[in-house]
Amino acid sequence: GRGHFKNGFQGGVHIVRHADEAKDIASKMLGQTLVTKQTGEEGKRVDKVFLMERLYLRREAYFSILMDRAHAGPILVGSPSGGMAIEDVAEATPELIFTERIDIMEGLKDEAVERLTKNMGFEGQAARECEDTIKKLYDLFLKSDATLVEINPLSETPEGHVFVCDCKLNFDDNSEFRQKEIFTKRDRAQEDPREVEAAQYQLNYIGLDGSIGCLVNGAGLAMATMDIIKLNGGSPANFLDVGGGATKEQVQKAFEILNGDEKVKAILVNIFGGIMRCDVIASGVVAAAAKIGLAKPVIIRLQGTNVEAAKKVIEGSGYRMIMSDDLDDAASKAVRIAEIVKSAEDIQVGVSFEIPL
């Protein structure tokens, strides 16, 4: 298997022939951090090792079902080249990637299944088993509110039997209320702890690799904020959308998450008050500062409902925050300040901001 462990052990998949060998291999994996193309350089801690029966395979294909925004419905993807990263196949031999779009109202049609099965290289008994497998996987996709069912490899034995040898499943978070049994199996230990904490407060948070923490209301404004940070030469540390109906407590928690991130060198608060009142945001930020202190520079851009009241809250808080009415100006200041803080840390010099930039 590809990937490596930070302890130097190579590969996340190994073939073993007896129990002692299995125990030895597992001991080098458990509790260690596995780094793959999917995990990034930080890797993921391994807390479980699966022991599976070895199958002798004639060949390996690829199959998946996912939601396709382009035609607003599910799409089947298949390839006769499986057992490897499908991205590599698509790049090197795009002619070996086959798709079948599904009308969600009409459902899965036999001719689409037969056509894809043939394109994936299955014949005879194997073709019949492949078609049956695809239909069952599509039923699973619908019944479980999945957004992705990926089989790699979908394999054929020398005897002509088809086996699902490896599977990846993604589920729609919005379906948790009716997929309770599935969601109880969720392993939070494999997720970013910041994202887990944010989800507990109904905050939309995605960790990134930059140095500027973003606290924004609305997904569109959050994306625009990240874009303008990049345009000014900086890099966002996160996507954080507090939503249109956030409470003071939610804003406080969002600020605490950003303030606790070591990668964050400056925090940019960008709020357009429509449904979300600016004074609620300001009160949450001030409450967080009072609770945990204001260790990092904060740049705030507020516009909209109760903006003047919000400014009074901040001005009367006793905490030093940089205010700006213009988003481009606020982003520029955030980038410059983050660079100053990072440079000071690199040479182990303290830095504070006492006057407006």
N, C-alpha and C positions, 0 to 999 in steps of 0.2 A: 504494500500500500504506500501511497505517497505521503509526504509530510514527515516531520521529525519532532522528537521531544526535546525540550530544553535541557534535559539531563544527558543529551547526546545519543539517546537510543533512536534508531531510524525506523520509520514506517509505522502506520497505525493498523495495518492488516498483516497477519502472519499465519503461515500454515504450521500446525503442530501435529505430532504423531503419537504422543502419549501424554498422560496426565502430568508428569513431572515437568515436561517441556512447557505445557500450557501454564502451569503455576509459575515457572520461571519468567516466561514472557509477560504474563499478567502483572507480575511484581515490578516490572520495569515500566509499566504503563500507569498503573493505579496511583493516583495522587500526583501525577506528573502533568506538565503542560504540553499539549500537542499543538504544533503550529502547522497549518496547511494554507492553501491558497484562499480557502473560505474563511478561516479564522483571522487572518492578518497576522502581523508580527507578535501581537500580544498573546495569541493562542488561546486555548480553552483547557481548563483543568479536566482530567479524566477521572471520573468517579465510578464508572461502570465499564466492564469489558464483556462483550457478548461472545459466547462460545457456540459456534454453529457447525453443523455437519458439512463436510467437504463434498462438493459435487464435481464430477468430471464432466466438463462441458464441451460440446462440439463447436459452439460459437456463442457470441454475446451481442445482443441488440440493445437499442435504447427506446424507451417509451415514456411519454409524460402527458398529463392533462393539466392545462392551466387556463386562467381567464385571460382573454385577449381583448384589450380595450378597443382595438381598431374596429372590431365588428360586434362588440358588446355581447360576448358570449364565450363559451368554452372552446378550446382548440386542442386537437390531438396532435402530438408531435412524435414522430418515429424516425429511427435510423437503423440501418443494418450494422452500423459501427457503434457498438456499446462497450461498456467496461472501462471507458476513459472519460475525461472531461468533455462534455458535449460542446462546450465553447471551442475546444481545440478542433473538434470535428467540423463545426460550422465554419471555422476560419480556414482550415486546410482543404476541406472537401465539402463545400456548401451544397453540392449536388446530391449529397447523401442524406440531407435533411428533408423529410417529407411532412406535410401538415394536412389536417382535415378540419375545417371549421364546422361547428355544430350550431344549428339553430336551436336555441334553448327551448323554444315553444314546440318544435317538431321532435326534438330528442335525437338520440343517436341512431343513425340508419345503418342497416346491414351492409349496404354497398360501400359506405365510407370505411367501415371496419375491415371489410374484405380487401379494399384497395390499399389501405395502410399496411395490413398484414403482409400482402404480397410485396410491397415496397420495402418492408423490413426484412424480406428474404425468407419468410416461413413458407413451407410447402407441406402438403399431405397432412398426416396426423398432427404435426407441429402447428400447421396453419389453423386447424380446427381448435386446438388448445389455445393458441394465441388469440383468436377471435373471442373465444369464451372468456378469457382473462381480461381482455380489453373491455368487454361489456360489463363484467363484474366490477372492474376498477371504476368505470364511469358511474355505475350505481353508487359505489362508495363515495365518489367525488361529490355527487349531489346530496346524498343522505347525511354526510358529515359536514356540509358547508365548507368543503375544502377549497382553497385557492390554488393549490398545487398538489398533484400526485405524480411523483417522478420515480420511474423504475430504471435503474442503471446498475447492473445489466438485467435485461429480460432475456433469459438464457435458454438454449436448446441443448438437450443431452444427445449423445449418440443414438439413443433409442427413439428420439423424436418427441420427447416430452418437454414441456415448457415450464420454467420455474422463475418466479420473482425472487431474485437473489439479493437485491438491495433496494430500499425504498426510502424516499423522503416525502414527508407530508407537511403541508402548511394549511392552517385553518383561519377562517375569517374571525378576527377578534370580536366582531359585533355579534357573532352567533353563540357566544359563551352561555347566554341565558337558556338556550335550548340544546346545547352540546356539553352539558355539565360533566358527564362521564369522561369525555375526551379531555376537557380542560383541567380535570383533577390530576391528569398525568403530566401536566406542564412542569418542567424542571427549571425552576427559577435560578438555580445555581449556574446554569449554562448561559444566563443572560447578563447583560451589563447591569450591575447593581444600581447604577443611577437611573436607568430606565425602569427597573423594578420598583424603586422607591417612588419615582414620579407617577407611575401607573396607579399606585395606591391612593394618590390624591387626584386622580382623573386628569393628569397633566400629560400632554403629548410631547415626549422627549426622545430624541435620538442623539446619542453621543457621536461627535466627530473628532477630528485630529487637530483642530486649530487652537488659537490662544484667546479668542474673544468670545466670551459667553453671551448668548442672546436670550433675552426674555421679551417675548412678543405675543400679541393677541391676534389670532387668526393665521391659518396655514399659509395663505397667500402673502400676507405681510411678512411672515417669517421667512418665506423663500426670497422675497424681495430684499429683506434685510441682509440675508446671507450673500445675495448677489452684490449688493452695494458695498459690503465689507470686502469682498474679493476684488471689486472694481477699484477700491482704494488701496489695494496691495496687501490686505490682511487675510486672515483665514478664520472662519467661525469654528468654535469649539463644540457647538451643538445646534440642534433644531429644538426649540422649546416653545410650544404654543399653549398659553394658559387658557385659550378659548374665550368665548364671548360672555360667559356668565361666571367667571372665576370669583371666588370669595377672597377676602383679605388673608385667610389662612392658607389658601392654595397659592396665592402670590408669595406669601412668606416662605412656604416650602420650596417653591421654584427658585427663589433667590438663594435659599440655603444650599440647594443642590449645586447651583453655579458657584457659589462662594467656596464650597468644599472640594471643588475640582482643581487639582494641582496644575492642570494644563492651562486653566483660565488665568490670564494676566490682567484682563479688564472686562467689565460687564457692561454691555449695551442694552438698555431698556428702551424699546420702541413700541409705543402704544398709540393706536388710533381709537379714541373713545367714541364708540357708537352705542351698542348695547353695553359694552364694557366701560364703566366709568373710570376716568383717569384718577380720581381721588382714592378709589379702592386700590388701584395699583400702587399709588404713592404710599398709602397707609400700610400695605403689605411689605413694601420695601423697607420702610422705616421700622416696622415691627421686627423684621428679620435683622436689620442692623442693630437694633437694641438688644436682641437676643444673642446674636453670635458675633457682634462687632462688624466693623467695616474694614476688612483687611485688604480689599482690592478696590481699585478705582472704579467708580460707577459713572457712566455717561447716560443721561436720560433725555429722551425726546418724547414729548407728550403733545397730542393734538386731539381736540374733540370734546366730548361731554365732560363737564366739570374740570376742565384743564386748569383754570385759575385757582380753584380750590385745591387741586393737586399740588400746584406750585407752592401755595402757602403751607401745605403740610410738610413739604420737603424743606422749605426755607426755615420753618420753625422747628425742625427736628434736631438741629444742632449737629447734623452730620454733613460732611463735605461731599457733595455730589455735583457733577458738571452738567448743567442744563443746556439744551439746545432746541430751538424750534424747527431746525432744518435737518432732515434725515442724512443728507450727504455730509453736512458739517459734523453731525454726531458720529457718523461712521468714520470719517477722517480722523476725528479726535480719538476715537476708540483704537484705531489702528496705530496711531502715533504713540499713544500712551502704552499700549501693549508692547510695542517695540522697545520703549524706554525701560519698562519693567523687566522685560526679558534680558536686555543688555545689562542692566544693573545686577540681576541674579547671576548672570554668567561670570561676572567679576566679583561677586559676593559683596555688593555695595547696596545699602538700603536706599530707598527713594520714597519721597512723599510729594504730594501735589497741593500747593497752598494758594496758587493764583490761577485764574482762568487761562486756558491756552488760546 
